[in-house]
Amino acid sequence: MSKVASKVAKVRKRVNRFDEFEKGLLEEKFKANNTPSTENCQEIAKLINDNRKEKSKASEQNGPFFVLTAKQIKFWFDHRRRLQNHGTYKPLRPGSRSTKKAADSSKGS
């Protein structure tokens, strides 16, 4: 491997992946309230972190696990709402939100 490729590999950020239990928990919380408060986000993050800690203890792998923050939970809810309302989790282009709402309201008339 070249020096450039090895430097790129070292710079990569860790990416969080939710397992099936965590996705189910987040979806359940989303159905109950799709705009949780900061305190609710902290509680959800604690539940997931406790679950990850237990899983890492139970497995033979005692390496570090990815700790979630309330801010990351908030972003998950933001992206989930965007997916529900606009069909994509990617950031919207300026003006696309108002265009879609105008088109939707004209259909209902």
C-alpha positions as CSV (number, residue, x, y, z in Angstrom):
1,M,0.0,0.0,0.0
2,S,1.3,3.4,-0.9
3,K,1.9,6.2,1.7
4,V,-1.0,8.2,0.3
5,A,-3.4,5.4,0.7
6,S,-2.3,4.6,4.2
7,K,-2.7,8.3,5.2
8,V,-6.2,8.3,3.8
9,A,-7.1,5.2,5.8
10,K,-5.9,6.9,9.0
11,V,-7.9,10.1,8.4
12,R,-11.3,8.3,8.0
13,K,-13.9,9.1,10.6
14,R,-15.6,6.3,12.5
15,V,-19.2,5.9,11.3
16,N,-22.0,4.7,13.6
17,R,-24.1,1.9,12.5
18,F,-27.3,1.0,14.4
19,D,-28.1,-2.7,14.9
20,E,-31.6,-4.1,14.6
21,F,-32.4,-3.6,18.3
22,E,-31.3,0.1,18.2
23,K,-33.2,0.8,14.9
24,G,-36.3,-0.8,16.5
25,L,-36.0,1.4,19.6
26,L,-35.5,4.5,17.6
27,E,-38.5,3.8,15.3
28,E,-40.6,3.1,18.3
29,K,-39.6,6.4,20.0
30,F,-40.2,8.1,16.6
31,K,-43.8,6.8,16.4
32,A,-44.5,8.0,19.9
33,N,-42.9,11.4,19.4
34,N,-41.1,12.5,16.2
35,T,-39.6,15.6,17.9
36,P,-38.1,14.6,21.2
37,S,-36.7,17.0,23.7
38,T,-33.0,17.2,24.6
39,E,-33.7,15.2,27.7
40,N,-35.5,12.5,25.7
41,C,-32.5,12.3,23.3
42,Q,-30.2,11.9,26.3
43,E,-32.4,9.1,27.6
44,I,-32.4,7.3,24.3
45,A,-28.6,7.7,23.9
46,K,-28.2,6.2,27.4
47,L,-30.4,3.3,26.6
48,I,-28.5,2.5,23.4
49,N,-25.1,3.1,25.1
50,D,-26.1,0.7,28.0
51,N,-27.1,-1.9,25.5
52,R,-23.8,-1.6,23.6
53,K,-21.9,-1.8,26.8
54,E,-23.7,-5.0,27.8
55,K,-23.1,-6.5,24.3
56,S,-19.4,-5.7,24.5
57,K,-19.2,-7.3,27.9
58,A,-21.0,-10.4,26.7
59,S,-18.9,-10.8,23.6
60,E,-15.3,-11.9,23.8
61,Q,-14.3,-8.7,22.1
62,N,-13.5,-6.1,24.8
63,G,-12.6,-3.3,22.5
64,P,-14.1,0.2,22.7
65,F,-17.7,0.6,21.5
66,F,-19.0,3.7,19.7
67,V,-20.6,5.9,22.4
68,L,-23.6,7.9,21.2
69,T,-24.5,11.5,22.2
70,A,-27.9,13.2,22.5
71,K,-26.9,15.3,19.5
72,Q,-26.4,12.2,17.3
73,I,-29.9,11.0,18.4
74,K,-31.3,14.4,17.5
75,F,-29.7,14.2,14.0
76,W,-31.2,10.7,13.6
77,F,-34.7,12.1,14.3
78,D,-34.0,15.1,12.0
79,H,-33.1,12.8,9.2
80,R,-36.0,10.4,9.9
81,R,-38.4,13.4,9.7
82,R,-36.9,14.6,6.5
83,L,-37.2,11.1,5.1
84,Q,-40.9,10.9,6.1
85,N,-41.8,14.4,4.8
86,H,-39.6,14.7,1.7
87,G,-38.6,11.1,0.8
88,T,-34.9,11.7,1.3
89,Y,-32.6,12.1,4.2
90,K,-30.2,14.3,2.2
91,P,-30.2,18.0,2.7
92,L,-32.7,19.8,0.5
93,R,-31.8,22.4,-2.0
94,P,-32.9,26.0,-1.3
95,G,-36.5,26.5,-2.3
96,S,-37.3,22.8,-2.8
97,R,-39.2,22.6,0.4
98,S,-41.6,25.5,-0.4
99,T,-42.0,24.2,-4.0
100,K,-43.1,20.7,-2.8
101,K,-45.5,22.2,-0.2
102,A,-47.1,24.5,-2.8
103,A,-47.5,21.5,-5.2
104,D,-49.1,19.4,-2.5
105,S,-51.5,22.1,-1.4
106,S,-52.6,22.7,-5.1
107,K,-53.4,18.9,-5.4
108,G,-55.8,19.1,-2.4
109,S,-57.8,22.0,-3.8
